[in-house]
Amino acid sequence: MVWILGLLLSAAFVPPEGALADLAAESGADAVCELRFIAGARRAEQIEVRCSEGAGEAAREAVIAQIDWRRRRALDNFSRDRPVRDHLELDVAEDGHWQVRPELLFRVPPQYPAREAARAATANCRVRYDIVDGTADVHGTHCITDGSDRAFGQAARQAVERWIYTRNSNRRCVLVTLEFGLQDPGTERFGTEDAPEDPPCPYED
């Protein structure tokens, strides 16, 4: 099945160079590369990269170097084998090397806790985490729920821990709200009025 999907991706993977150049102009980047891959358990598979005109092989290699989560938490069965498509922006550094702008490559939706789903329980969970070398390091969760705070908090944590950023991504105290609703479980929302209290950040500004 994955092999067939890979063939379909390859056949469809011909973005016009002009469109990529337009994206670069809009973002102010020196180049934009379109990236496609299949999310394997430990690493990206069937990687394909196409860049705007003038970027060349060096830009393509810079993009591929950012896709590696072998030393991170492995993707679970629910998350792996999914096709991913994204556009990455690149700039030329002072030393002439291509640098990829930090980016979230792959977002794993949280799995609805089975016992809470059976009870028709819902939740909004606030997750605080650091991004360290492209890996999400979760520091805490707070949930507003009519079910189990522990179950929903664990589901939110496990999802964010499997989010994959480019390896050059580093940020402190990132906040996200994940909504567990029976109609659309795992919806990501930012800054909602009914969001739970923010988990504490372990660092001082």
N, C-alpha and C positions, 0 to 999 in steps of 0.2 A: 504493500500500500504506500509506504513512504517512498519507494523507488518510483512508482507511477506518479506520485505527487511531485517528486523532483523533476521528472520529465516535463510535467505540465508547467512547472515554474520556469524551467529553462526555455520552453517554447514561448512563454509569454514575457520573458525578461528582456525586452528591447525598449527601454525608455528613450525617447528622443534626446539627443545631446543638447538640443536647444532648450528643452524643458528644464534640464538640469542646470544649464547655464543661467536660465531665468531665476531659478531658485537661489543660486549663488548670488546673483545680483540683488535679489530681494533681501537676503540675509546679511549682505556685506562680506560674505566669506570668499576666500580665494577660489574655492571649488566646492562642489557638492557631489557626493557619491551615493548612488542607490545601492543598498545592501539587502540581500536576501539570503536566508539560511533556514535550515530545519533545526529546531532546538533539541539536541540530543541530551542525554542524561548528564554528561560531563563536559561536553564541548559542542560547538556548532558544527553542523554537517551540511554538505552540499552548498558550500558558501559560493555566492556569486556577487560580484561587485562591478558596477559600471559607473564611471565618473564623467563629469563635464569635461569638455574639450580643454586640453592643455594640462590636465592633472597628471596623466601618465601612470606608469607602473608604480612609481614611488608612493603616490597617493593611495593607490589600491592596497599596497602592502601596509601602509599606515592604518588603514581601516581594518584590515584582517587582523593586525596585531592587537586590536582592542577587543576581539571576540575570543575570550578564553575564560571559562569558569571551572577548569579542572580542579583548582584548589579551593573552590567555593562549595557551598552546599549543593549536592546533586539535585536536579529536577526530579520530582516524583512522577509516577505514571500518568497522573492527571495533566501534567504540564508538558511533558516531553513529546517529541514528534510533531510539534506544531510549526507551521510555516510562519516565518517572520519577515516582514518587509519594512524597511525604514530608510530615511534619507539622513546622511551624516554630513555636517558642514566641516570644512577643513580650512586652515590658514597656513601660510608659509611662515615659519619662524625665522628669526634673525640669522640662524645658521644655515638656512636654506632647506631644512627638513619640513615635511608636512606634519601638522599637528591637528588631530581630530578634536573638535569641540565636545566636551562632556555631554553624554546623552543616555537616557534610559532606552535600552534596546529591547527588553522583553519583560512584560508585566504578567505575573502569574495571578489569576483571580483566586480569591480565597474559596476554599471548599466549605459549603454550608454544613455545620455540624448536624449529623443525621438525627440525633435525639432532639435537637432544638427545632429542626424542620418538622419532625413528627408532632411537636407541640405547637407548631405555627408561631414560634417565637421569632422576634425580629431584633435587630441591634444596629446601632451606629458605634463604630469603634474608631478611636483616635490612636494613631500609631506614631511614635517618635523614634527616629533612627538616624544614625550617621551613615554616610557613604564613604567607605574606606577602600581605595583602589578598586572601585567598581562594585564592591560588595556591600549590601545593606546590613548594618549591625544594629539590631533593634534593642532599644533601651527600655521601652515600656509601652503599655497599652492601657487605655481607659475606655470602657464601653458603657453606653446607655442601652439597657435591654430589659425586656420582660421575661428573659430566660436566664441562662447561665453566663455570667460575666466571664468566668474562667474559660468556658468552651469557646465563646466567640472571640475572646482575646487571644487564645491560642491559635485559632484559625487565621486571624488577622496577622499575627506574628509570623506564622509559618509561610504565609503567602508572601509577605514583604521580604522575608529572608531569602526568597528565591527570585526576587527581582534582579535583573541583570543589567548593569550599567556598563558603559565603556570603561576600560580599566584605568583610564586617567581621571575618572570621576571621584572627587573628594569634596564632601560637604558635611557640615556639622548640624545636628539638631533639625533634621527635616521632619515635617509634619504632614500626615495624610489622614483623611477620614475614609474608612471603608464602611459601606452600608450593606447590611444583610437584610434584604427584603424578599419575601416569597416570590414576588413577580420578577425581580431582577437582582438575584443575589450577587454580592461582590462588587457592587457599583462603587466606583471611586468618586469621592466628592471633596471639594476643598472649601474651607471657611464657612461651613453651613451654620446657621444660627442655632440649630438643635444639636450641634456636635458636643461630644463629651468634653470634660476638662482635659487640658493638655497634660500628658505625662511629663514629669520633670526632666529637664535637660541636665546632664551631669557636668556640664562645663559652664564656666562664667564667661560673659561677653568680654 
